[in-house]
Amino acid sequence: MYAKICSGTLQGIQADKITVESDVSFGFPAFTIVGLPDAAIRESKERVRAAITNSGFKFPDKRVTVNLSPADIKKEGTHFDLAIAVGILVSCGAVPSDSYQEFAFLGELTLDGKINRIRGALPLIAGLKDKGVNKIILPEKNLKESSLVEGVKIYPVDSLKEVISFVSGNIEIKRVVFDSEQMLDKEAEYEDFSDVIGHDSAKRALQIAAAAMHNVLFTGPPGSGKTMLARRLPGIMPPLTKEERLEITKIYSVYGFLDEDMKVVAERPFRSPDHTISPTALVGGGKRIKAGEVSMAHLGVLFLDEFTEFSRGTIEALRRPMEDEFCTISRLSGSVKLPSKFLTVAAMNPCPCGYYGDKRTICTCSPGKIARYRARLSGPILDRIDITVNVAVPEFDEISRRGSGVSSSKLREGVMRARFMQQERYKNEKIKYNSQMRSEHISKYCKIDGDAEELLNSAFSRMNLSIRSWDKILKAARTIADIEESEDISSIHIAEAISYKCEKTIFK
């Protein structure tokens, strides 16, 4: 007997509808799964066999064939267990032939027939909804997460026996309704900038960065406060919208960062990978394609401490994600596009010993050693940095004023002013921030007067800037003007933007 069961699979964080076809026929007893299954699906044969038997049903002593259609799409994950088991029982006549067709089935089986929590429930449900499926049976432990998708009827289950009784009409499963609006309105908590002593110029730079997603590079001796500043950056970025929270939660759901009680990601991500990370772990990939740190930092901050200690290949792997705001991972089986719209904050010492230019400690590095150390960062990577700031150790008078620094709420006010101006400016464009401007946008929205143009031309010649650096300065100046609610970019705005783009001086 033949049966078709609806399920789904993930390609990155996008879901495809999958039909699990089951056929039980006469022949030598065998259990075969085809349709490009991964190792986890191939191993499901033993889980499904034991779960069916231990749930009180008889596993067919015949030839069992399961096909995952369409067969040319790579299938991954343990969530096919439930659909495979239901399909086999339908083929055996244990389930009425027409009672299951309106449902999609997602769930991992244990040997005793219980149903475990699965990864990626949120994007799977959202994708199946887009494909016209609005009734889904899934593990009870995924219920809170799945309730974020509106317009879908979710039926939480705990065991295979319960599923069969439900689709056979013997029991009723009452859906538990959560207030998705309340879940998405969860308040975010961040560390405050008022805890940071001094560093007014660095705070100003981070305010500009948060206002339009400009990339930042901190240089300074050990213990000067670079990490402390970076950790507080998400707190001055605009609150996540409901759509953005859902988008981040989808990524975390796929890669197992959501537990049963974590219903939605409320805070902007702050990812700080160690400098020993590989290029694949940073940008994503692997034999079984997984998101990297750049995707886990989507809509948040990617902090790269000890930037020059990262391998050259790892640093260069950031070029495309920083520019394109997404990663495309290509393999023989196909390509996966992963979101990676993040704000980069890198931090480094000015030299190998860390004390070049420090007033308190003498640097012991030779000029050649310093030059080789700084040469670890290539020109193309430095061109993608909008703001470069030197972070010095606070003076005694600054330390004595502990707790009197500018607060995150005050800095956020300027960020929100700039974001509002950008929202109005780009409402008919395909961009949202000044940092996303292309050549045509720069020509249209970054017009400068004669004095500002003369200042920029002088900086271009003296600092030997690239065309990309020229554009970066104009974008940063546009953001500075937006913070001050100015439609015009003046020479003062250009001068401040130039001061943040002095890597040619720092890395001479």
C-alpha positions as CSV (number, residue, x, y, z in Angstrom):
1,M,0.0,0.0,0.0
2,Y,1.2,3.5,-0.8
3,A,1.0,6.7,1.3
4,K,2.1,10.3,1.0
5,I,3.0,12.4,4.1
6,C,3.8,16.1,4.2
7,S,7.0,17.4,5.9
8,G,9.7,19.9,5.2
9,T,13.5,20.4,4.9
10,L,15.8,23.4,5.4
11,Q,18.2,24.9,3.0
12,G,20.1,27.4,5.2
13,I,17.2,29.1,7.0
14,Q,14.7,28.7,4.0
15,A,12.3,25.8,4.1
16,D,11.1,23.5,1.3
17,K,8.0,21.3,1.3
18,I,8.9,17.6,1.2
19,T,6.6,14.7,0.5
20,V,7.5,11.5,2.3
21,E,6.3,8.7,0.2
22,S,5.9,5.2,1.8
23,D,5.3,1.9,0.1
24,V,4.9,-1.4,1.8
25,S,4.9,-4.3,-0.6
26,F,5.4,-8.1,-0.7
27,G,9.0,-9.2,-1.0
28,F,12.1,-10.0,1.1
29,P,11.9,-7.9,4.4
30,A,13.9,-4.7,3.9
31,F,13.7,-1.1,4.9
32,T,15.1,1.4,2.4
33,I,15.1,5.3,2.4
34,V,15.9,7.1,-0.8
35,G,15.8,10.7,-2.0
36,L,19.3,12.1,-0.9
37,P,18.9,11.6,2.8
38,D,21.8,12.5,5.1
39,A,23.3,10.2,7.7
40,A,20.8,11.2,10.4
41,I,17.9,10.3,8.1
42,R,19.5,7.0,7.1
43,E,19.9,6.1,10.8
44,S,16.2,6.9,11.4
45,K,15.4,3.4,10.1
46,E,16.3,1.9,13.5
47,R,14.6,4.6,15.5
48,V,11.4,4.3,13.5
49,R,11.4,0.5,13.7
50,A,11.8,0.5,17.5
51,A,9.4,3.4,18.0
52,I,6.6,1.7,16.1
53,T,7.1,-1.6,17.9
54,N,7.4,0.0,21.4
55,S,4.2,2.1,20.7
56,G,2.1,-1.1,20.4
57,F,2.1,-1.3,16.6
58,K,3.5,-4.1,14.4
59,F,6.3,-3.2,12.0
60,P,5.5,-4.7,8.6
61,D,7.4,-7.9,7.8
62,K,7.6,-6.9,4.2
63,R,9.6,-4.7,1.8
64,V,9.4,-1.1,3.0
65,T,10.5,1.8,0.7
66,V,10.5,5.4,1.7
67,N,11.2,8.2,-0.8
68,L,11.8,11.8,0.1
69,S,10.4,13.8,-2.8
70,P,11.6,15.8,-4.7
71,A,14.5,13.4,-4.8
72,D,17.1,15.9,-6.1
73,I,17.2,18.1,-2.9
74,K,19.6,17.2,-0.2
75,K,17.6,16.3,3.0
76,E,19.0,16.8,6.5
77,G,17.8,16.4,10.0
78,T,16.1,14.1,12.4
79,H,12.7,15.8,12.1
80,F,11.7,13.3,9.3
81,D,11.3,10.5,11.8
82,L,7.7,11.2,12.6
83,A,6.6,11.6,9.0
84,I,8.4,8.3,8.0
85,A,6.7,6.4,10.9
86,V,3.2,7.8,10.2
87,G,3.7,6.9,6.5
88,I,4.6,3.3,7.2
89,L,1.7,2.9,9.6
90,V,-0.7,4.4,7.0
91,S,0.7,2.0,4.4
92,C,0.0,-0.9,6.8
93,G,-3.6,0.2,7.3
94,A,-3.1,1.3,11.0
95,V,-4.3,4.8,10.1
96,P,-7.4,5.7,8.0
97,S,-6.2,6.6,4.6
98,D,-7.7,10.1,4.4
99,S,-7.4,11.4,8.0
100,Y,-3.7,12.5,7.8
101,Q,-3.6,14.3,4.5
102,E,-4.3,17.8,5.8
103,F,-1.3,17.8,8.3
104,A,2.4,18.2,8.0
105,F,4.5,16.1,10.5
106,L,7.7,17.2,12.2
107,G,9.4,15.3,15.0
108,E,12.4,13.1,16.1
109,L,11.5,9.8,17.6
110,T,13.1,8.0,20.5
111,L,13.2,4.2,20.7
112,D,10.2,4.1,23.1
113,G,8.1,6.1,20.8
114,K,8.4,9.5,22.5
115,I,8.9,12.6,20.4
116,N,12.0,14.8,21.0
117,R,12.5,18.5,20.3
118,I,13.8,19.4,16.9
119,R,16.0,22.1,15.5
120,G,14.7,24.7,13.0
121,A,11.0,24.4,13.9
122,L,10.4,28.1,13.5
123,P,11.7,28.5,9.9
124,L,10.2,25.1,9.0
125,I,6.8,26.2,10.1
126,A,7.1,29.6,8.4
127,G,8.3,28.0,5.2
128,L,5.5,25.4,5.2
129,K,3.0,28.1,5.8
130,D,4.3,29.9,2.7
131,K,3.8,26.7,0.7
132,G,0.1,26.5,1.8
133,V,0.3,24.2,4.8
134,N,-1.5,25.5,7.8
135,K,-1.9,22.4,10.0
136,I,1.3,21.1,11.6
137,I,1.9,18.3,14.1
138,L,5.2,18.8,16.0
139,P,6.9,18.1,19.4
140,E,5.3,19.7,22.4
141,K,8.7,21.1,23.4
142,N,8.8,23.3,20.2
143,L,5.4,24.8,20.9
144,K,6.4,28.1,22.4
145,E,8.9,28.7,19.5
146,S,6.4,27.7,16.8
147,S,3.6,30.0,18.2
148,L,5.6,33.0,16.8
149,V,4.2,32.1,13.3
150,E,0.7,33.5,12.9
151,G,-1.9,31.8,10.7
152,V,-0.9,28.2,11.4
153,K,-2.7,25.7,13.5
154,I,-0.1,23.9,15.7
155,Y,-0.8,20.5,17.3
156,P,1.8,19.7,20.0
157,V,2.4,16.0,20.6
158,D,4.5,13.9,23.0
159,S,4.5,10.4,21.5
160,L,3.9,8.5,18.3
161,K,0.9,6.7,19.9
162,E,-0.7,10.0,20.6
163,V,-0.2,11.1,17.0
164,I,-1.8,8.0,15.6
165,S,-4.7,8.3,18.0
166,F,-5.2,11.9,17.0
167,V,-5.1,11.5,13.2
168,S,-7.4,8.5,13.6
169,G,-10.0,10.6,15.3
170,N,-9.8,8.7,18.7
171,I,-8.5,11.7,20.7
172,E,-8.5,15.5,20.5
173,I,-5.4,17.6,20.9
174,K,-6.2,21.1,22.3
175,R,-4.0,23.7,20.9
176,V,-2.3,26.0,23.4
177,V,-2.4,29.6,22.3
178,F,0.4,32.0,23.2
179,D,0.4,35.8,22.9
180,S,2.9,36.2,20.2
181,E,2.7,40.0,20.4
182,Q,3.7,39.8,24.1
183,M,6.5,37.4,23.3
184,L,7.9,39.7,20.5
185,D,7.6,42.7,22.8
186,K,10.1,41.2,25.3
187,E,12.4,43.9,26.6
188,A,16.0,43.7,25.8
189,E,18.8,44.2,28.4
190,Y,22.2,45.7,27.7
191,E,25.2,47.0,29.5
192,D,25.4,50.8,29.8
193,F,28.0,53.2,28.5
194,S,27.9,55.2,31.8
195,D,30.0,52.4,33.3
196,V,32.9,53.3,30.9
197,I,35.4,55.8,32.2
198,G,36.2,58.6,29.7
199,H,36.7,57.6,26.1
200,D,34.4,60.3,24.8
201,S,35.8,60.2,21.3
202,A,35.3,56.4,21.1
203,K,31.8,56.7,22.4
204,R,31.1,59.3,19.7
205,A,32.5,57.0,17.1
206,L,30.3,54.2,18.2
207,Q,27.3,56.5,18.1
208,I,28.1,57.2,14.5
209,A,28.6,53.5,13.8
210,A,25.3,52.5,15.4
211,A,23.4,55.3,13.5
212,A,24.2,53.8,10.1
213,M,26.0,50.4,10.6
214,H,29.5,51.7,9.9
215,N,32.4,49.3,10.6
216,V,34.8,50.3,13.4
217,L,38.5,49.6,14.2
218,F,39.8,50.3,17.7
219,T,43.6,50.5,18.3
220,G,45.1,50.9,21.7
221,P,47.2,49.3,24.4
222,P,46.0,46.3,26.5
223,G,43.5,47.3,29.2
224,S,42.5,50.6,27.6
225,G,38.8,49.6,27.4
226,K,38.3,48.5,23.8
227,T,36.3,45.4,24.7
228,M,34.3,47.2,27.3
229,L,33.3,49.8,24.7
230,A,32.4,47.2,22.0
231,R,30.2,45.2,24.4
232,R,28.0,48.2,25.0
233,L,27.4,49.0,21.3
234,P,24.3,46.9,20.9
235,G,22.7,48.9,23.7
236,I,22.6,52.1,21.6
237,M,21.5,50.5,18.4
238,P,17.7,51.0,17.6
239,P,15.4,48.3,19.2
240,L,14.8,45.3,17.0
241,T,11.5,45.3,15.1
242,K,9.2,42.3,15.4
243,E,10.3,41.2,11.9
244,E,14.0,41.5,12.9
245,R,13.5,39.5,16.1
246,L,11.7,36.8,14.2
247,E,14.5,36.7,11.6
248,I,17.2,36.3,14.2
249,T,15.2,33.7,16.1
250,K,14.9,31.6,12.9
251,I,18.7,31.5,12.6
252,Y,19.1,30.6,16.3
253,S,16.4,27.9,15.9
254,V,18.1,26.2,13.0
255,Y,21.5,25.9,14.7
256,G,20.3,24.9,18.1
257,F,20.7,28.1,20.1
258,L,17.1,28.1,21.4
259,D,16.1,26.1,24.4
260,E,12.6,25.3,25.4
261,D,12.2,28.4,27.5
262,M,13.9,30.8,25.0
263,K,10.9,31.7,22.9
264,V,12.4,34.7,21.0
265,V,15.7,36.6,20.7
266,A,15.0,40.0,22.1
267,E,18.6,41.5,22.1
268,R,20.8,42.3,19.2
269,P,23.4,39.6,18.9
270,F,26.9,40.2,20.1
271,R,29.3,37.6,18.8
272,S,33.0,37.5,19.8
273,P,34.8,34.6,18.2
274,D,38.3,33.6,19.3
275,H,41.2,34.5,17.1
276,T,41.9,30.8,16.4
277,I,38.6,30.5,14.5
278,S,38.8,29.0,11.0
279,P,37.4,30.8,7.9
280,T,34.7,28.2,7.6
281,A,33.5,28.7,11.2
282,L,33.5,32.4,10.7
283,V,31.6,32.8,7.4
284,G,29.9,29.4,7.3
285,G,30.2,26.2,5.3
286,G,31.4,22.7,6.0
287,K,30.3,19.3,4.5
288,R,26.9,19.8,6.2
289,I,26.5,23.5,5.6
290,K,26.2,25.5,8.8
291,A,26.0,29.2,9.5
292,G,29.1,30.9,10.7
293,E,29.7,33.7,13.2
294,V,28.8,36.3,10.6
295,S,25.3,34.9,10.3
296,M,24.9,34.4,14.0
297,A,25.8,38.1,14.3
298,H,23.0,39.1,11.8
299,L,21.5,42.5,12.7
300,G,23.9,42.8,15.6
301,V,27.7,43.2,16.3
302,L,30.6,41.0,15.3
303,F,33.5,41.8,17.6
304,L,36.9,40.7,16.5
305,D,39.3,41.2,19.4
306,E,43.0,40.9,18.7
307,F,42.2,41.4,15.1
308,T,45.8,41.0,13.8
309,E,46.1,37.6,15.5
310,F,43.4,36.1,13.2
311,S,44.9,34.1,10.3
312,R,45.2,36.0,7.1
313,G,42.7,33.7,5.3
314,T,40.2,34.2,8.1
315,I,40.4,38.0,7.9
316,E,40.2,38.0,4.1
317,A,37.1,35.8,4.2
318,L,35.3,38.7,5.7
319,R,35.5,40.8,2.5
320,R,32.3,39.6,0.8
321,P,30.1,39.4,3.9
322,M,31.1,42.9,5.0
323,E,30.3,44.3,1.6
324,D,27.3,42.2,0.5
325,E,25.5,41.6,3.8
326,F,25.0,37.9,3.0
327,C,27.0,34.8,2.5
328,T,26.6,32.3,-0.4
329,I,28.0,28.9,0.4
330,S,28.3,26.8,-2.7
331,R,28.8,23.0,-2.7
332,L,28.3,20.3,-5.4
333,S,24.8,19.6,-4.0
334,G,23.8,23.3,-4.4
335,S,24.1,26.7,-2.9
336,V,22.8,28.2,0.3
337,K,22.4,31.9,0.9
338,L,22.7,33.0,4.6
339,P,22.0,36.5,5.9
340,S,24.9,38.3,7.4
341,K,24.0,42.0,7.9
342,F,26.3,42.8,10.9
343,L,28.3,45.7,12.3
344,T,32.0,44.9,12.5
345,V,34.0,46.1,15.5
346,A,37.6,45.1,15.4
347,A,40.2,45.8,18.1
348,M,43.9,45.5,18.0
349,N,47.1,46.6,19.7
350,P,49.3,49.2,17.9
351,C,52.3,46.8,18.0
352,P,53.3,43.3,19.1
353,C,54.1,44.3,22.6
354,G,51.0,46.5,22.7
355,Y,52.5,49.7,24.0
356,Y,53.5,51.7,21.0
357,G,52.4,55.3,21.7
358,D,51.5,54.6,25.3
359,K,52.5,57.3,27.7
360,R,53.0,55.0,30.6
361,T,54.9,52.0,29.2
362,I,57.8,52.0,26.8
363,C,57.4,50.1,23.5
364,T,60.1,47.4,23.0
365,C,59.3,46.7,19.3
366,S,61.6,47.6,16.4
367,P,60.2,49.6,13.5
368,G,60.4,46.5,11.2
369,K,58.5,44.4,13.7
370,I,55.8,47.0,14.0
371,A,55.5,47.2,10.2
372,R,55.2,43.5,9.8
373,Y,52.6,43.3,12.6
374,R,50.4,46.0,11.0
375,A,50.9,44.5,7.5
376,R,48.7,41.6,8.6
377,L,45.7,43.7,7.7
378,S,45.4,44.2,4.0
379,G,44.4,47.3,2.2
380,P,41.1,45.9,1.0
381,I,40.1,45.0,4.6
382,L,41.1,48.5,5.9
383,D,39.1,50.0,3.0
384,R,36.0,48.3,4.5
385,I,36.5,50.0,7.8
386,D,34.6,53.3,8.1
387,I,35.8,54.5,11.5
388,T,39.2,54.1,13.1
389,V,39.7,55.3,16.6
390,N,42.7,55.2,19.0
391,V,41.7,54.1,22.5
392,A,44.2,55.3,25.1
393,V,44.3,54.4,28.8
394,P,42.2,56.9,30.8
395,E,44.0,59.6,32.7
396,F,43.7,59.9,36.5
397,D,41.2,62.8,36.4
398,E,38.9,60.8,34.2
399,I,39.1,57.8,36.5
400,S,38.2,60.1,39.4
401,R,34.9,60.9,37.6
402,R,33.8,57.3,37.5
403,G,30.1,56.9,36.8
404,S,29.7,60.4,35.3
405,G,30.1,59.4,31.7
406,V,27.5,59.8,29.0
407,S,24.8,57.1,29.2
408,S,23.6,54.7,26.5
409,S,20.2,56.3,26.5
410,K,21.7,59.7,25.7
411,L,23.8,58.2,22.8
412,R,20.8,56.4,21.6
413,E,18.9,59.6,21.1
414,G,21.3,60.7,18.5
415,V,21.2,57.3,16.8
416,M,17.4,57.4,16.6
417,R,17.5,61.0,15.1
418,A,19.8,59.7,12.4
419,R,17.8,56.6,11.8
420,F,14.6,58.6,11.4
421,M,16.3,60.9,8.8
422,Q,17.6,57.9,6.9
423,Q,14.2,56.2,7.0
424,E,12.6,59.3,5.4
425,R,15.4,59.8,2.9
426,Y,15.5,56.2,1.6
427,K,11.8,55.3,1.8
428,N,11.7,55.1,-2.0
429,E,15.1,53.4,-2.3
430,K,16.2,49.8,-1.8
431,I,18.5,50.7,1.1
432,K,18.0,51.6,4.8
433,Y,21.3,53.0,6.1
434,N,23.9,55.5,4.9
435,S,26.5,52.7,4.9
436,Q,24.5,50.9,2.2
437,M,24.7,53.7,-0.3
438,R,26.1,53.0,-3.7
439,S,27.6,55.5,-6.2
440,E,24.2,56.8,-7.4
441,H,23.0,57.3,-3.9
442,I,26.2,59.1,-2.9
443,S,25.9,61.5,-5.8
444,K,22.3,62.2,-4.9
445,Y,22.4,62.5,-1.1
446,C,26.0,63.5,-0.3
447,K,26.4,66.8,-2.1
448,I,29.0,69.1,-0.5
449,D,29.9,72.8,-0.8
450,G,33.2,74.2,-2.1
451,D,35.0,74.3,1.3
452,A,34.1,70.7,2.1
453,E,35.1,69.5,-1.3
454,E,38.5,71.3,-1.1
455,L,39.1,69.7,2.4
456,L,38.2,66.3,1.0
457,N,40.4,66.7,-2.0
458,S,43.3,67.7,0.2
459,A,42.8,64.6,2.4
460,F,42.6,62.4,-0.6
461,S,46.0,63.6,-1.9
462,R,47.8,63.7,1.4
463,M,46.5,60.4,2.8
464,N,46.7,58.5,-0.5
465,L,43.1,57.3,-0.1
466,S,41.3,54.9,-2.4
467,I,38.0,55.6,-4.1
468,R,36.3,53.3,-1.6
469,S,37.8,55.4,1.2
470,W,36.5,58.6,-0.4
471,D,33.0,57.1,-0.5
472,K,33.4,55.9,3.1
473,I,34.2,59.4,4.3
474,L,31.2,60.9,2.5
475,K,28.9,58.2,4.0
476,A,30.3,58.8,7.5
477,A,29.9,62.6,7.0
478,R,26.3,62.0,5.9
479,T,25.7,60.1,9.2
480,I,27.3,62.8,11.3
481,A,25.1,65.4,9.7
482,D,22.0,63.2,10.3
483,I,22.8,62.9,14.0
484,E,22.8,66.7,14.1
485,E,19.6,66.7,12.0
486,S,21.3,68.6,9.3
487,E,20.3,68.1,5.6
488,D,23.5,69.7,4.4
489,I,27.0,68.2,4.8
490,S,29.4,70.9,6.0
491,S,33.2,71.0,6.1
492,I,32.9,70.3,9.9
493,H,31.1,67.0,9.2
494,I,33.7,66.2,6.5
495,A,36.6,67.0,8.9
496,E,35.2,64.7,11.6
497,A,34.7,61.9,9.1
498,I,38.2,62.3,7.8
499,S,39.6,62.0,11.4
500,Y,37.9,58.6,11.7
501,K,39.4,57.4,8.4
502,C,43.1,57.8,9.3
503,E,44.3,54.2,8.9
504,K,46.8,55.5,6.4
505,T,48.4,57.5,9.2
506,I,48.0,54.8,11.9
507,F,49.3,52.1,9.6
508,K,52.2,54.0,8.0
